[in-house]
Amino acid sequence: MRSDRWLWVILCLGAAIRLYGLGERSLSYDECQQYWASQGNVLRSNRTITLDPPAFAALLHLQSLAATGEISLRLLPCLLGILGIPAVYLLARRLSDDAFAARASAFFFALAPYPIRYSQSLRVYSLTLLACALLPAFFLTELTSPSRRRSWILGGLACAGLLTMYGVVWLVVGMLAILALLPSAREFSGRLGAGTALVAGGLVAAPLYAYSLPAQMTQGTPASFYDDKFLPLDGLLPALRFLAMGLLDLFGYFSFILPATGLAFGALAIFGMFHAWRRREGRMASVLFVFAVAAAAAASAFRLYPFGGTRQMLYSAPLFYAFAGCGIAALRGRFGGWLWRGILASLVLGCSLFLVRYHTEPGGQEMRPVLQYLSRKAESGDRILVNKDAIPQFRFYYGGSPDAVRWGKETVILDYVQEVNRILASEPSGRWWLVFSHGWSDERRALLARLDPRYVIEDRFEAHRAAVFLLEPRPDGVQDRFSLGSTP
């Protein structure tokens, strides 16, 4: 890897893309939730706030001891995302023994939208992609060239993966099943050491699972709430249709979202699997990919989180990129070479279009400018009512007096106005600021017309999906100063 100049070019390109604009957006609701999950007692706060194991929260806790700025915090997932590029290269090299396939895989991963997006998001996903690229890579290496040091690394990676995202369990179980059941696995000298390392890593992770998983399972969405997102059990044809569309969506999610790209790059990855099948390592990786995805699809018949759902299947993404790289490599000698060159060019074009939209269109909830406006306009004695869905971001950005703040208990997607009116009636004050964020929309803004008629909206400021409104007691005969129909 150190001597492959093309890898260094790809790595520099991917790093530049991930570092550019790292702090241009406010921390979103989910990012702030992840931040608060890393504070205090990490095990306790993580299990009550997130649906993920505590590994990323523990890393974030250590980093936040040094700095808590937006860019400083996002440097952690950004660094993990950059390291994912050579990790995918290593995985593709191990299963194919082809330098060009490894470069193509790393190039795909460097330019795919979601690995870029996750590198700039304070979430567990960059760590998941890194761990799940290294885990099968070291698994295949340990089978062919067993060593005590490498087995320790494999066990550590298994533990780290399991403690990063619950869905990684399907990857570890798949590796153990391959060692036990796949005939070609018996030809490897490191079979026993690899199996022992995986079991040891699972046992180390087990106590933290026992502590956090039961509480986090109670936070998950029940199947009855999202029936259309679960594998149907009422017939074979609906189930097959669900699986086919789900697989297409998954491939689109790993590549460029659109159905056509999901179909094209999915076909490319499947072609790469057949190409890699000629080697024992390629056969094992192919079986592992199919097993892990099928296991998660079966789990989704019962629950969306924490073992089902598209994001929970990110553990299979590095294998997808590796197989797509193998598919590109297999096309080098076909069609005069124009097809594989066209595929690489399409990656550049698709990434360019994504980056233009990503850096020019708003995303998340822009709470930072909303709180900056509030800090300039708020006067001594003003009260602030923070909607429940805005609390994580408000706590992160607010630097004023905590005595002025009243925390809402009603989510904005329900009848939040009733709670506002009840508080206005029970705690009359000269001026109230209402703060909204996650879930805020034109529809939710229109409901403000039902506010207590004794108050008038005297001021407001809205950014992307976040807003603050100033309420003052209404002078007799004075109409609303601000219309609620549109954003200024």
N, C-alpha and C positions, 0 to 999 in steps of 0.2 A: 504493500500500500504506500509506503513512504517513497518508493521510486516511480510511482505512477503519476506522471505530470498531469494527465487529464483529470485525475481525481482531484488534484489540488486546484485546477482551474474551476471545476464544478463546485468544489467546496467554497472557494472565494466568491463565486457567483451566488450560491445559495446563502452565504453569510451576509453579503451585501443586501440582498433582497429582504432578509429577515431583520436586519438592523435598521433599515431605512424606515422612518416614521414610527419608531417604537413607542413614542409617547404622545403621538398626535391625538389620540382618542382618550376620553375619560375612561377610568376603570368602570366596566359594566357591572350590572347587578350580580351576575355570576362570579365575576372576578373579585368583587368586594366580599361576597359570601366566602370565597376561597381564602381571602386574606383573613377574615375573622375566624375561619376554621383553623388557622395556623397560630392563633394567639392564645396566651394562657396555657392551660393544660391541653396540649395538642390532641391527645387521644380522646379526651372528653368533648372538646369543642368540635373536632372533626366529625365525630359520629353523630352529633346533634344537628350539624349544619349541612353536611354534604352526603352524597350517596356513594362515596369512594373510600377505599382504605386510606390509612394515614401517611403513607410514604411521602407524597408530595407536600402535604401540610407540614410534615416535620422538616423537610428541606426548606420550605418557605419560612418557617419559624426561625431557622438559623440565619437565613439571609436577611430577614426583617430586623434582626438585632443590629445590623450595620446601617441599613437605610430603608426608608419606607416611601420614597418617591415613586411615581408611576414608572419611570424608565428604570430605576434601580430594581424594582420588584419584577418587572417584565424581563430583565436580563436573565433571570433564572430559566424560564421556559425558552427564551431565545437561544441561550447557550445549549440547552438540551436539544432544541430543534436543529441547530447547526451540527452537533455531534451525531444526530441521526443520519446525516448524509453519508459519512464514511461507514456508519454501522450498516446501512442498507447495502452499500458497496460490498462490505465484508460478507454479508449474508448471501448475496447473489454470487459472489466469487466461490463461496464454500459449496453451494449446491450445484453450480454449473462448471466450475473450474475454467471460466471463460472471462478474460479481462474486459472484453468489449461488452459482454452482457452485464458485468458489474458496473461499468461506467454508465451504460444506458439506464440501469436501475437507479443509480445515484442521481443521474440527470433528471429522471422522471420525478423522483422524490424531491429534489431541490426546487422543481418548478410547479409541482402540484399545489392547487390553491389551499387545501385544508392543512397540510403540514406547514405552509407559510402562515396561515391565519393562527394556528395553534402556537406557533413560535412567538406570536405577539399577544398571546392571551394568557392570563394568570390562571391557568387550569392544569389539570393532570395530564393532558393529552400528549404534549411533547415528551414527557417522561415515559408515558406508555409506549409511544412509537420507538423511542430509543431502546428501552428494555426489551421490547418484543422483536426488535431486529437483532440485538445481541444474543438473546436467549436461544433461538434456533441456530444461529451461527455457531455459538460455542457448543451447542448440543451435537451438531454434525461434526465439528472439529474433535470433540472428545471421543466420538465413536471411532474415528479413523486414526487419531494420534493421542491415545489416552495418556494423561499425566495427572499427578496429584494436584499440582497447582491449578491446572485447567478445570479439574473437577470441583475444586473449591470455588472457582469463579462461576461455574455453571450453577452450583447450588445457591450462591449469592444472587445471581441473576434471577433464578426461579423465585427466591424469596422476595426480591425487589419487585418483580413483575406482579406477583400475587398481592403485594401490599400497595400497588399503584392503582390497579383497576380490577374489579372482581371478575370480569370476563376472561382475564388471563388464565383462570383456572382451566378453561377448555383447552388452552394451548399446552399447559403442563400435563393434564390428563391425556391429551392426545399423544404426547411424547412417550408417556409411560405405556399407553396402549400399543404404540408402535413397537416398543422394545419387547413387549410381551407377546404380541400376536403377529407382527409382520415377519414373514420368513426371511426376507433379505437382511433384517436387523441382526440375525444370528451370525452373520458373516463378519460383523464388526468386533474388533478386539476390546473396544472400550464400552461395550454394552452394559456390563455390570456397574462400572464406575459411573456412567451417565445416569443410570436408574437410581443408584444410591444417592447421587448428588441432588437429583430432582426431589426424591422423597425427603431428604434432609432439609432442603429449602422449604418444602411444604410444611414440615413439622415446626420449623422455626416461625413460620408465618401463622401457624394455627392459633396460638394464644391471642394474637391481635384480632384474628377473625372472630374468635369466640367472644371477644369483648365488644367489637364494633358492629358486626354484621346483624345480629338480632335487632338492635335499635334502628339500624339503617333500613332493614327490610320493612319496618313499620312505616317508613316515610315513602315507600315506593308507590307508584300508581297502580291500583288494582285493575285486573283485566276488564272488569265491567265498565270502566271509565273510557277506555280507548279500545273498543272491540275491533275497530278496523285496523289496528296496528298489531294484532296478535295472529299467530298461526291458527286458522280456523280448524276445528276438530269435527265439524259436522259433515264432512264428505271428502273424498279423495280429490276430485277435480278442483274444488275451491282451495284446498290446501296446496295443490301443485301450482295453481295460478298465483297464489300468494307467494310461494317460494320463488317462482320465476320472476315476478315483478320485484320482489324483495332483493333478489340477487342482482337484478339490473340496477336497482336504486343503489345498492351497496357499491357496485363497480363505478357508478357515476359519482358517488360520494368520494371514493378514493381518487377519481381522476378529475373530471371537470363538470360534474353535476348534471349536465344535460343528458337526456336519455340516449341521444345518438352517441355521445362520447362514452357513456357507460357501456353501450353495446360494443363499440369499436375497441376500447381498451380492455373490456372484459374478454372479448374474443381473442385479443392479442395475448392476454395473460393465460388463457386456457391453451392457446397454441404454444406458449412458452412452457407450460406444464408438460405437454406431450414431448416437447423438445428436450426438456430436462429429465424426462423419464428414463433416458438411456443410461444415466448414472445412478448408482445406488442412493447417493445423497439426494439427487433430484427426485427419485421415487419416494423417499421418505418425506421430503419436504412437501411434495404434492399431496400425499395421504394426510399429512398433518394439516395442511390448509383446508382440505375438504372436510376432515373430521371436525376441526375447530369451528368452522362456519356452520356446519350442519348441527352441531351440538347447541350453539347459541340460538339457531332458528327453532330447534325443538324446545329450548327453555322459554322462548318468547310465547309459546302456547299458554304458559301459565302466568308470566309476569313480565312487564316491560323493563323494570329495574329491580335489582342492579345487575342481572345477568343477561338481559335481552336488550333490544334497541340498537340502532345503527352505531351510535357513538361507543356503545359498550363492545362493539366488534372491531375496534381499532387495532386490537392485538394481531389481527390477520392482515392489516394493511402492509407492513413491510414485506411479507411473503408475496402479496399481490404485486408490489413494485418489482420485486426480484424476478417473478415469473414474466412480467411484462418486459423487463430487460432481456430475459432469455428469448422471448418472442421476437424482439427487435433484432437480436443477434442472429436468430435463425433465418431472418429475411435478408441477410447481407448478400447472400449469393443468388438471390431470386429477383426477377423483374428488373434486371440491369442495375440494381442498387438504388433505384429511385424511390422505392416504397419505404425503406427504412429511413432514408434521408427525409422523406416527406413526413414521416411520423415524428422524427426529432424536431423538424421545423414546426409542426403543429403544436408541439409542446411549448415551444418558444412563443408562438402566436397566442395560444390559449392563456399562457401565464401573463403575457403582456396585457391582454384585454382584462384579465382578472385584476392585475395590479392597478391599472388605470381606474377601474371602478372602485377598488378597495381603498384607494387613497384620495378619491374625489367625492365619494358618496358617504354620508354619515352612517355610523354603525353603533350598536349598543345603545346606551342611554347617556346623553351628554350632561351629566350632573355637574361637572366641574364649572362650566360657565354659569349654570343656574345658581350655584352656591356663591360664586364670585359676585354675581349681581345682588344676591341677598345680603352679602356682607357689606356692600356699598350702600344699600338702601335702608337696611333695618335700623331702627332707632331704639334708644334705651326704653325699656318697658314693653316693647313688642313681644308677642308670643308667637311661637312657631309650631304648627301642627304638621307632623311628618307622617304621610301615609305609610302604611305597613310595608308596601312594596318598595318604598324609597329608603327605608331605614339603613340597610347595609352601606349604600353609597353615601347617604347623609352622614353617618358616623365616621366614614373615612375622610370626607372633605370638610366637614364643619369644624371651625375653630373658635366659635363664639361661646357664650355662656350656656352651660347645660341647663341652668335653671329656667331658661326661656323656652325650652323644648318640651313638647307634649308628643308622646309616641302613639301613633294610631294603631288600632288593632284590627281594622277591616281592610281587606285587600281591595285594590282599585277595580278589579274585574267584577266585584259585587256592588251592592248599594252603599258605596262609601259616603255618599252625601248624608245619609241618615246619621252616621256617626259624627260627621262634621257639625251638623245642626244640633245634635245632642250636646256636644262639647261647647259650642257657642252659647247655648242656652244655660248650661250649668256653670260656665266659667266666663262670664262677660268680661271683655277687655277692650281697651281702646282700639287696638290693631292686632289682627291675626294674619300670619303668613301661612299659606297652605303649600306644601311641597309634595310633588308627585314625580315618579320616575318609571319603574318597571311596569309595563302594561299600559302606560299612558297613551292616549290616542284621541282623535277628533271625537269619537263616540263618547269617551269618558269625559272630555271637556264639556260637551253639550249638557251633561247632567248637572253642571254647576248652575244652570238656570233654576234648579230646584233648591238652591241654598236659602237659608233663613232670610226672608225679605227685609229684615231689620238691618241687614248688612249689604254693602255695595262693594264691588270689585274696583278698587282705585288704581291698581297697578298690577302688572304681570310681566313675566319674562319666560319664554319657552325656547328650548333648544331641542335637539332631536330626541323625542320620547322622554323628555323631562321638562318640568315646569314649576314655577312658583307664582302664587297669586296673593295679593295683599287685600284683605278685607277690612273695611272700616264701618263703624255704625253709620247707617244711612240718614242723611239729613232729610227732613220732611219735604216731599215734593221734588226731590232730585232723582233723575233717572240714572241707570247704570252708565258709567263713563266708558266702559270697554265692552265691545261685542264679543260673544263667546264663539262665534261661528267659524273663525279662521285664526291661524297663527300669524302674529305680526311679523 
